[in-house]
């Protein structure tokens, strides 16, 4: 697993040549409803152990995947779990959506 800053992720998402990563948001639905990075898919942290095979079926274990939460702690834990399940190319978003709102999208609602 690697760490990715919000600036690095923003550049990645803006790059027309580089394949887009799967943005996996592991927060709770109410948090996701308040704010999210465009294109993110919700899979709550507590549901990942029961649902990670969906990720394998739909995206494979080698697809670039950026894990997202509010500040980066929950997503770090989920990335470690997925790594133990054989997933590679995992990135934890440092600072989470809070950093994204502060540094990339200041119009994003926060909580």
C-alpha positions in Angstrom: 0.0 0.0 0.0 1.1 3.5 -0.8 0.0 6.9 0.5 -1.3 9.5 -2.0 -1.8 13.2 -1.3 -4.9 15.0 -2.4 -2.7 17.0 -4.9 -1.3 13.8 -6.4 -4.9 12.3 -6.6 -6.2 15.5 -8.2 -3.4 15.4 -10.9 -4.1 11.7 -11.5 -7.8 12.3 -12.0 -7.1 15.2 -14.3 -4.6 13.2 -16.4 -6.3 12.3 -19.7 -3.8 9.5 -20.4 -3.5 7.7 -17.1 -6.2 5.2 -16.4 -8.5 6.3 -13.6 -8.3 4.5 -10.2 -11.3 3.0 -8.4 -12.2 5.5 -5.7 -13.5 3.4 -2.8 -15.0 5.5 0.0 -15.3 3.5 3.2 -17.2 6.1 5.3 -20.8 5.8 6.5 -23.7 6.6 4.1 -24.5 9.8 6.0 -21.0 11.0 5.5 -21.0 10.1 1.9 -24.3 12.0 1.5 -22.7 15.2 3.0 -19.7 15.2 0.6 -17.7 13.0 -1.7 -15.1 13.1 -4.3 -16.7 12.8 -7.7 -16.8 9.3 -9.0 -16.2 7.6 -5.6 -18.0 4.4 -4.9 -19.3 3.8 -1.4 -18.5 0.6 0.5 -18.6 1.1 4.3 -15.6 0.0 6.3 -17.7 -2.5 8.3 -19.1 -4.1 5.1 -15.7 -4.6 3.4 -14.9 -8.0 5.0 -18.2 -9.4 3.7 -18.0 -7.6 0.3 -14.4 -7.5 -0.8 -15.0 -10.4 -3.3 -17.3 -8.0 -5.2 -14.3 -5.8 -5.7 -12.3 -8.7 -7.1 -15.1 -9.8 -9.4 -15.9 -6.3 -10.7 -12.4 -4.7 -10.8 -9.8 -7.4 -10.2 -7.1 -7.5 -7.6 -4.6 -5.5 -9.6 -6.6 -2.4 -10.4 -5.4 0.9 -9.0 -7.6 1.6 -6.0 -7.7 4.7 -3.8 -9.2 4.2 -0.4 -11.0 7.3 1.0 -12.4 8.2 4.4 -12.8 11.4 6.5 -9.2 11.9 7.6 -7.3 8.8 6.3 -7.4 6.4 9.3 -10.3 4.1 8.4 -9.2 4.0 4.7 -5.7 3.0 5.9 -7.1 0.1 7.9 -9.2 -1.1 4.9 -6.2 -0.8 2.6 -4.2 -3.0 5.0 -7.1 -5.6 5.1 -7.4 -5.6 1.3 -3.6 -6.0 0.9 -3.8 -9.1 3.2 -6.5 -10.5 0.8 -4.1 -10.2 -2.1 -5.1 -6.9 -3.6 -2.2 -4.8 -5.0 -1.9 -1.2 -6.3 -3.7 0.2 -3.2 -3.4 3.9 -2.3 -4.6 5.5 0.9 -5.7 9.1 0.5 -3.8 11.1 3.1 -6.1 13.5 5.0 -9.2 12.0 3.4 -12.1 14.1 2.1 -11.3 16.7 4.8 -8.0 17.5 3.1 -9.7 17.3 -0.4 -12.2 19.9 0.7 -9.5 22.1 2.2 -6.9 21.9 -0.5 -8.7 20.9 -3.8 -12.4 21.8 -3.6 -13.1 24.6 -1.1 -16.7 24.6 -2.1 -17.2 21.0 -0.9 -19.4 20.8 2.2 -17.6 19.6 5.3 -18.6 18.1 8.6 
